[in-house]
Amino acid sequence: MSLVNGDQSADELHGPEKEPYVFLERLAMELNSQQRMRARTERTAGGAWVRVVNPKTGWFSERVKCYPDPLSGNVLCFWWEWGSKIGTADDVPGSAAVIARVLDPEPELSTGTVKTGDA
């Protein structure tokens, strides 16, 4: 059983859906370990995905899927629900960072802090 979704774990799956599901579970665990996002894998007859929620807002929520990119030699990638590629499935930490950045309503400034009164 999966601790991430309470359903079958990737070890209990068989067939072509196993590999993407393994990466989805890894992504959910990575997002949860950062404690900035809440994530869980979900699966229906229509496929599997990771539901990611920003706990700061409760309403910033997205579904992330994992399937091959036909333009990159069928490399497994993570995708937003609307079809934009997030990153490759073998870069789980990098993809998790992208997801956290997109779902953060108050992103940190990477170039420094802007102070009031600075011109």
N, C-alpha and C positions, 0 to 999 in steps of 0.2 A: 504494500500500500504506500502511496505517496503522502509524505507529510505536507506537501505543497497544496494538493487539491483533494485529499481524502479518497481518491479513486485509484485505479491501477497505476502503478509506477511504470517508468519506462522499461524496467526489467521484466515486467509482466506483459508488455506489448509484443506483438509479433508482426512481421510484415513491413512494408515500406513506410508506414506511419511512425515506426519506432524512432528513427534517427531524428527527424524534426522535433518530436516530442521530448527527446532527451535534452536538446538545446533549449526548448521552451522551459523545461524544469530548471535548468541551470540559470537561465535568465531570471526567472522568478526568485530563485534563491539569492542571486546576486543583488537584485533590487531590494529584497527584504533585508539583506545583511547590511546594506548601507543605511538603513533605518530612515531614509528620506522618502521612500515610496512603499506602498503596500502592493504586493503582486501575488497572483495565484493563477495556476494553470486551470483552464476549463476545456472540456471536450464534449462535443455533441456528435451526432451523425454527420453534421456538416463540416467537421474539422476541429482542430485544437488551436488555442491561442492563450496568451497571457493577458489577464485583465490587470491593468496598472492604475492605481488610484493615488493621487497626492493627498496624504492625510491632513495637510494644512488646510485644504479647501473642501475636500469631500466631493467636489463636483468636477475637478480636473481628472478625467478618466479616459483611458484609451485601451483598445485591444491591439495586441501585437501578435503577428503570425510569423511562422517560419516555413519558407518553401524555397525551392531553387530559383535562382535568377537566370532566366534563359539567355540573357545578354552577356553573362559572365561564365559561360561554360557550365551552367547548372550548379554553381556553387550555392550551398545553402545560405540564406540570408534572413535577417529579421526585417519585417515590413510593417508599416503602419496600416491600419485597417483601410485607409483610403488609397493604398497602393504605392506609397513612397518608401524607398529602401532606407532602412536605418543603418545597417552594417552587416558584416558577415557573421555567421553563426559561430565561427571559431574565435571571434573577438567578443566574448560575452561582457567583460568589463567595459570595453569601449562602447558597445551598444547600450549597456545599462546607463552609462554616463550621458549619452545622447538623449535617452528617454527621460531621465531625471531632469536634464536641462530644459527640455521642451515642456514638461509638465510642471515646472516651477514657476509660480506666479511672480516671484521676486528673485530673479536671477542675480547672482553675484557679478559685480563688475570685475573682469579679469585684468583690466588695465590700471586699476587703482580706485581709490575712493574719491568721489567728487564732493568737495566741501562747499557749503553755502558761502557765497560771497566771492568765490574764486572766479576769475574772468579768463 
